[in-house]
Every structure is written in C-alpha cells, then in structure tokens.
Amino acid sequence: MRLVKVVERLLAAIPIMLGVAIIVFVFMRLTPGDPVDIMMGQGGAVSEGEIERLRSEFNLDKPIHVQLGLFLADLARGDLGNSFSKQQPVAKLIGERLPATIELAFGALLFGLLIAFPVGILSAVRQNSLLDRLSMGGAFLGISMPAFWLGIILILIFSVNLKWLPVQGRIDYDANLQEVTGLYVLDSILTGNRTALVSSLKHLILPSISLGAAVAAIVARVLRSSLLEILRSDYIRLARAKGAGEPRVVLVHALRNALIPTVTVVGLQVGVLLGGNMIVETVFGWPGLGRLVVEAIFNRDFPLVQGAVMVYAFTFVAASLVVDILYTYLNPKIEL
Amino acid sequence: MTDPSPPLLELRNLTTVFPTRRGEVRAVDGVNLTLRKGQILGLVGESGCGKSTVLLSILGLISRPGRIAGGRILLEGRDITRLSGREMRRIRGKDIAMIFQDPLSTLNPAFLVGEQIRESLRLHNMMPGPPWPFDRGRKAREKKRVLEVMEQVGIPAADARYKAYPHEFSGGMQQRALIAIGLACRPKILLADEPTTALDVTIQAQIIDLMRRINQEHGTAIILVTHDLGLAAEFCDHLAVMYAGRIVEIGSTDEVIENPQHPYTMGLLRCIPTVGERRAIEPIPGNVPDLATLPQGCAFSPRCEYAREVCNQGFFRLQPVGTDGPAGGNGGHRARCLRLSDYRLPEG
C-alpha cells in the first residue's frame, strides 16, 4: 500500500511543479534586462532587423501569455527548450552538469553525517562535558563560517602549503576516465580505473568538507537536542530497568526516536546542497549546475534558468517525499 | 506468628540525595524496609514524599547528580549498592523488575510490543542455546515465551498483538504489556510505581487482580507505590507510610488501617471517600513540605493538629505501637511520633 501512496504523492507533485514553472517563467520576464540586448552587446554592432529576427526566433516578440503557453506545451512534452546563449537544448546542458553537483552534494552529505552522528550522540550522552562544549562550539563555528572562506582556507593549507590535495577541478586530465553515469567516483569503480578513483576522490575531499561543514554542524545540533530530550523519557528509563546497557539504550532505544527530527533536517539539507552551492563550485572550479545557473541568470537565458529551477524544485519535492517515506519507518504512528 | 523465610530484599538506612542550588535534598532519608518472598508491601504517601525514589534507588537508576548517599540494599543478603554497572544490569529486569506509572510513555513508540517484551528475554539470555551464529531457533523459543507471558497477563490474541505498536493498544492493554515485560524473566521482586494511576477505575481493578494472581501463582514479592491508601489497604499485606523521605508508620495492613498511630496516617485515612457513607472528606491542611527546607524534628509538625512546641526538636525513632509485636514482617507496627511517648523529649 506504501507504493500506491508514493505514486499518489508523485502525482501530487505535478501541480507543485506547474506552479513553480509558471512563477519562475513570469518572474524571469519581470526582471530588468533583455536577453537579446545582452547577446547583441557581446556581438558588437547589429542591425534592427537582426534583433527583430532573434526576438521572433526566441518567441520574445509574442505576448507573455502566448510565450507561457508555448513554454508549458513544450514542458508537457518533456522539452525544456533551447538555451538562448549556448544554442543547445537546456536538458542536455543540465544533464552534463547535474552529475557533478550530485557527486559534490553526496560527498558533502557523507562528510556532514559522518561528523554529525558521533559528535551529536557523544555530546548528548556526555552533556555539559568538555567534549560537549567543544563540539557545540565547533558546531557554532561550522554554521557561521561562510563555505567559500572555509574553502579558501582549506585550499591554502592542504593544496598550496602541504600539496596533499588538488586545488580545483573534478579529476586529473591524465586519468583517462570513461564516463558512464557522470559521477566520476562511481564511474571509476564501474570501469575499474584505479588511477581515476584516487584522483576523483582527492578532488572531492576539500569541496565536500567546505560544503559539508555546515551540514555537520546543523545535524549534530539537532541530533544532540532531540537525543537529550528522549534520554529523559520514560521508555528510556524502562530500557534501563530491563537491564539494557548504556550503548544499547542510546543507540537502539533513543537513537531510533531521535532520528525523526534529524531526518527532516537532513532532507532539507539535501535540497540545499543540490540547489545552493554555486559559491563552493566557483571556489573549487567544480563544473556543476550552480555555476551554469549563475551564468544563465546574468545572460537572462530564460529557458536555462527555468530548466534549472525546475530541477531544483524537483529535488526538493523528491527529498521531502523520501523524508516522509523514512518517517513511516521511524515512527509507526505516521502514515504517508 | 513467626516468619521463617529469610528476607528477599532489605533496605537498611537507605538515604538518597539530590544536590540542588539550595543545598542537598534528602529525597529518601534513612529508610528501613524488609520484603519477604510472596509479600506485598505498600509504600504510601503524597506526591514528592520519596516513594518512587525508593524504587529507583533499589534498581540503581537514580539519575545523576542524584545518588545513594548512605545505607545498604540487600538482595538475598548481598549488598547491591556496591555492584558494578555490569553486575547491576544482570539484576535489573531479571531479579527485580519494575512497572511504571504511565504505560503509553513507558513503551518505546518505535518498536513492536512483542519485540519489547522479547528484549527482556534476550538481554538476560533466558532462552539459552548454542552460541550466536549457530542458534537458529532462539528467536522462535523467545517468541513462544513472549506469547506465553502475554496470555498470562491477559492480552487476548497475543499472536496478532505481538506485531502491534504501543499506540495501537488501549491503556489497559499497554499496562498489561508493561507487566509482561516485567514478568518475562520471572523476577523475584516486582516494583510497581503507581501502576493503575493512569487507568480507568474498571481497568484499575483488572490490573490489581492480575498483580494479585501473579503474586499468588508465582510467589513474586511486590512493592506497590501508590498515593491511594484505599488501594494499598485492599491489595497489600504490609503498609509503610512515607512522609518527606521518611517512613512515619509501618506495620501489617490491618494494624495500620484499623489502628493508625501517626497523625499523618490518620489524616490520609480521613481522605478516603467511602461509598454509601455521607461523610465529608477532610483534607490534610497545608502542603507537602519543601524537602530543601524541612523543619527540625518532625517534618509533619507544621500540618499536625496534635503538634506541640517540642515536635520541632530532635529526631524521633520509629516506636513499637499496637498489638502484633515485632514479628509482623517489618518489626511490627511502629510509628514515628512524639505523641506516642507521652511528649517526652528523646534523650540527648
């Protein structure tokens, strides 16, 4: 029955996506700056006729509701249109960049959770200890440090001074990686390319830490506070009265319940990681979606921005659906 | 009447303290109790008098910074206050099990009820077999015992209920499940902390009947903590009345109810409504005292109608009163009141 509900929820996402599509379409056209002007500005002297020709090619000469109708009609067929500035299908451009963003988001999430779980659990169990104070102080730093600043510091230390890790990019040129999925770490494993695996992992480390530090901090704090509350509850007292040892009490009885608020926050973070990392991508020269979108916004490349926003909206919808599904496993009182 | 069986559980001068900003609070202050096999002892008093703290002290579950500051807890003659964490865990849930007040919040919402009962069996390796990877039948054996216990505590359709979550149970069924968790390892002692307070009156009676049956069929000794003197009088064979961390009166139920000696016990008895009798309930004036600022001498004296000036001074011992002599299980009927010694100040 869970599957039926999942399909229902996916269908319910359609109006949400439609709303997002209309809003982003309208707002892009309300922003000052004309895409054709910007393109022509780059091209130098052009005739009025040339400009008119381009406008009609992009359908910009038609009334806005007609443009919207054309956009939605294309969208319904799964066609995101062509980029104004790059003259290529938007789907293809996004498809090229999305794997890099996903790989970085996954790396950042992995780093964040690997730090957050031990830190959150230990500081809850040893509340007010030195360890607790230090890690909560660290979490405060993690939240307040801008990711680009952390990235630059990490590059200075580990790439420039120690020369342990590369400064930028996703992989060394001589790794000869054959792309399968576009996720380089996965592709290296699939093709059995050891050099490429080492190289892609090395490239992934610093950006993942820069981006994941905030995740680690936020998740550790949420996990700590929900564990603290649960460790005082009656069922934890019963678990102890049954004769369960502390590790079992904390990791089985308490953690399972503390995961409910934690999963919500992690789900939101996944959305943020996939959508908002243009700055870290820029610092590390990471060829992801974020940089593509920033460029597209400056160029008033309407179709490309619309397509990217649709992708972001979809990742948020998908992340919240995954969170809701996890909920039903964690808390039997909740149904989809 | 002499009682030949050696004591199962003895508290000797048990003192449990909690440090607070206003100084150390003695939640349990020099409590002496004896529990024998098959006995049902009632621990009665108002909220905050330390009765639940006695139970948690016995299990070694006083949460920090609280601690047992003095006295001994002897389980079959062995002092369990000095045991290591590991040794204590072997006792918890196996020799001494506890039932808590609010069944819904005491069951873990994320796990199946049956699995929560089975956990007790697994923690104490009650269904032993070959070592870990080779024992394929362990879960089945444990599950069989769980279903047995569930039926014993009156959970119908145990097979289906095994796979239910706590929120799918009614309040009475939740409390039965909790009792099943307590009974799974066949403990010698059951500590029941207000087990019926959160339940409807009709369900209360069923749960009390269930506990009485367990006591009679398995000889499980029970300490029942309650603020309901009427319930305790009906169910227990011995009563200890607590006030401000101390026992103020103790004895067999008949003696304490028929012939109360401490003014606090008398006050509690006047608070019990009786069906068919048109009598106003007389509440005890005043409030439960603040344990951080207890008066000198008798803690009850500020609320006591018999109080004299001398009640504020000195320390009063539990004195033998009544007729049944010291053999009544806890040293006979005794009370802690100056009135009983003709207003003489104790020596020293």
Chai-1 contact restraints between the chains, C-beta under 6 A:
chainA,res_idxA,chainB,res_idxB,connection_type,confidence,min_distance_angstrom,max_distance_angstrom,comment,restraint_id
A,D234,B,F100,contact,1.0,0.0,6.0,A-B,restraint_1
A,D234,B,S105,contact,1.0,0.0,6.0,A-B,restraint_2
A,D234,B,T106,contact,1.0,0.0,6.0,A-B,restraint_3
A,Y235,B,T106,contact,1.0,0.0,6.0,A-B,restraint_4
A,Y235,B,N108,contact,1.0,0.0,6.0,A-B,restraint_5
A,L238,B,T106,contact,1.0,0.0,6.0,A-B,restraint_6
A,R240,B,L61,contact,1.0,0.0,6.0,A-B,restraint_7
A,A241,B,L59,contact,1.0,0.0,6.0,A-B,restraint_8
A,A241,B,R92,contact,1.0,0.0,6.0,A-B,restraint_9
A,A241,B,M98,contact,1.0,0.0,6.0,A-B,restraint_10
A,K242,B,G93,contact,1.0,0.0,6.0,A-B,restraint_11
A,K242,B,S120,contact,1.0,0.0,6.0,A-B,restraint_12
A,K242,B,L123,contact,1.0,0.0,6.0,A-B,restraint_13
A,G243,B,R89,contact,1.0,0.0,6.0,A-B,restraint_14
A,G243,B,R92,contact,1.0,0.0,6.0,A-B,restraint_15
A,G243,B,G93,contact,1.0,0.0,6.0,A-B,restraint_16
A,G243,B,L123,contact,1.0,0.0,6.0,A-B,restraint_17
A,A244,B,L123,contact,1.0,0.0,6.0,A-B,restraint_18
A,H253,B,N108,contact,1.0,0.0,6.0,A-B,restraint_19
A,R256,B,A110,contact,1.0,0.0,6.0,A-B,restraint_20
A,N257,B,A110,contact,1.0,0.0,6.0,A-B,restraint_21
A,P332,B,Y165,contact,1.0,0.0,6.0,A-B,restraint_22
A,K333,B,H167,contact,1.0,0.0,6.0,A-B,restraint_23
